Amino acid sequence: MNEKSPKLSRRAFLLSVGAGGAAGAAALVAKGKTPAALSASTDSKDSRGYQETAHVRNYYRTTQV
């Protein structure tokens, strides 16, 4: 009798990661919260949004063709 040890392959790993992601999404839907609602609730209320700083202006200047 030849017993084979289980060999983890890339395909099995990706399948388990995909199944885990689907299970997580199903759990969120079952709770009634969508991922967009979760990210909106974790944002701080005092955030001022996008700000154009000197660093950003320098980046924009260097990317112009």
Secondary structure as GFF3:
##gff-version 3
##sequence-region A 1 65
A	DSSP	alpha_helix	10	31	.	.	.	ID=ss1
A	DSSP	alpha_helix	35	42	.	.	.	ID=ss2
A	DSSP	alpha_helix	54	63	.	.	.	ID=ss3
###
